[in-house]
């Protein structure tokens, strides 16, 4: 190699040569391709034109775009949470530093989600929302598969079973537990108690994926990682408790505030899109879902979300 080259450049070329030798590739060909390649632009890197083409309102109400964009933003945040969890559950040499750093990231994602929900709850005209929402049937935010995957990768399936069925399903096969996940009761018809079309569509598309995820993560979800590697560590406990509250109290509470603003109508509440029973499904005190139940006292679990709900409603 030319001795007149800068030592740093010479070292870099040597390492590149070694990299491509291992793969049986010709370094010169790759360098030639780099020579002719265009410079990367910001808009190409994030696929900006594609991103901005993904908002397709079904009506002419201007505020429907707010509704679409915000739901897309939440799904991107969910995707980040899932990405952090996958790094944690699949890391062979997982240590506390890496574990807590990823938990902190997940906490920040949910903090941003919860604090930004005013975009939904305060950022649309009520009449516009009630106008365009009927054009979205039977679609519903209830059908967010990524959020269900976050749940199944955070804790054991039994902790996601509805509170009434939970005691009888302890130790039962996973398939039986999955049939009684708490959110299923949130998509039943208000009068007949039958599954809504929203729920039937959701199950048809994702039920198999949910079961496979629950099986794959039965021994390597966040709860199991804590129990096997960091049990009793107060730094970890503090973060897990915060994540638990954000995901299972403050996030559903954000939705509840929005539903109460747009769908509350005396003497009868307006049905949510898809016919979901938001009055019973959204309040954390009814769900009583804890990713990490051993980190909470019986009193805390019994009053799950109550103080947060009362505080929010008193200030709404």
C-alpha positions, 0 to 999 in steps of 0.5 A: 500500500502507498506509504505516502497515504495518511496513516489513518487512511491507510489503516482504514483501507487495511481494515476494509480490505480485511472485511471484504476478504472475509466475505470473498468480495473485491474491495476495489469494486465497492470503492468504485461503486462508492465513487459513482454513488450519489450523496445521501440527502435527508429527505431520501434517508427518512423517505420523506416523500413516502412518509408524507404520502401516508395520510389519506383522510376518508372525509373532508373534515380538516381535523381528520388529518390531525387524527391520522398523523397523531396515530401514526406518531404513536405507532412509531413510538410503539415501534421504538419501545419494541425495538428496545425490548428486543435488544434487552431480551436477546442480549446474551451478556445483559448487564445492569447498565445496558438494562437500565439505559434501555428502560430509561429510553422506554420510559421517555417514549411513554412520557412523550406519548402521554404528555402529547395526547393533548394533541388528540384530546384538545386538538380537534373540534368536537363536531368535526371529530364526531363527523368524520369518526363514523366514516372510520368504522369499524376501525379503532385505535383498539386495533393497535397490534404493536401495543399488544406486543409490548404487553406480551414482551413485558410480562407473563400472559397471566398478568394480562388476563382480565381480573375476574378470570385471572385466579381460575387461569393460574397455571393453565395452558397459555392458549386458555390464558390468551382467550381471556386477555383483558382487552377482549372484553373492551371490544364487545357489543354494548347490548349483546355482549358479542364480539364486535366486528372490530375485535373479529377483524383484529383476531383474524389478523393478529391472533396467531402472532400474539400467541407466538409472541407469548410463547417466544417470550414466556421465559424472556420477557421483562418481568422474567429478566428482572426476576432472574438477573436484577431481583431486589435492585432498587434502581431497576425496581424504580424504573420498572414501576415507572414504566408499569404506571406509564403503560398501564395507568397514564397511557389508558388515562390519556385515552379516557380523557379524550373519550370523555371529551368527545364521546360523553353525552348525557344521559347516554355515552356515544359509542366509540369507533368500532363499538368498543366499550370505552367506559369499561375498557379504558379506566385503569382501575377496571383493567388492573393490569400490572406488568410487574405485580410483585413490585406493588403492594396489595394496597397499591394494586387494589387502588391501581390508577385511582388517584391518577384518574381522580386527579386528572378528572378534577383538572379536566 
